[in-house]
Amino acid sequence: MSDTHLKEERVGSQELFKGNFLEARRDTIRLPDGKTATREYVVHPGAVVVIPLLDDGRIVLERQYRYPIGRVMVEFPAGKLDAGEDPFVCGQRELIEETGYRAREWAHAGAMHLAVAYSTEIIHIYFARGLTAGERQLDHGEFLDVFAATPEELLGWCRDGTVTDAKTLTCTVWLQNVLSGAWTLDWSAGEGAATAG
């Protein structure tokens, strides 16, 4: 099936804002019918989210204040990619930095685009198990609580609106399907986590 009749072609681009983390752009594009329009969007470096599984069946979660929406959110551990960083390396780094846990085994589940209408952000999803607790290494200015919950508790929070973070909602779908056996993962130790099966 061809997508040619849907594609838009960039004919010009303007930087609107460039910060330490994000960039905003306005592109002029040619529509499939030959007319022109503009698209404004945020350029994001990409990120990783980790679903950490404890040996007792619980999962590791975080509570963190998110300034743009002015509230504390319940989320899976996550963080942005450094320039040129491999997503798997980022996932290992973020899990240690934010939670103190190291994982014996990893599995790459997939990826998601968080806001396709106005952002380039892609988030790579990893599962981690065989966790060993250690000391957190939070970034300067980073404040968060780490706690464990059962999958049933997390599903309840997704249902009642306690959890509204898109990446955590998506990862909860992954978690539910993996735990039920509907979706399988290829686990590997240390270097080179494999892909979902």
Secondary structure, 3 states (H helix, E strand, C coil): CCCHHHCCEEEEEEEEEECCCCEEEEEEEECCCCCEEEEEEEECCCEEEEEEECCCCCEEEEEEEEHHHCEEEEECCEEECCCCCCHHHHHHHHHHHHHCCEEEEEEEEEEEECCCCCECCEEEEEEEEEEECCCCCCCCCCCEEEEEECHHHHHHHHHHCCCCCHHHHHHHHHHHHHHHCCCCECCEECCCCECEC
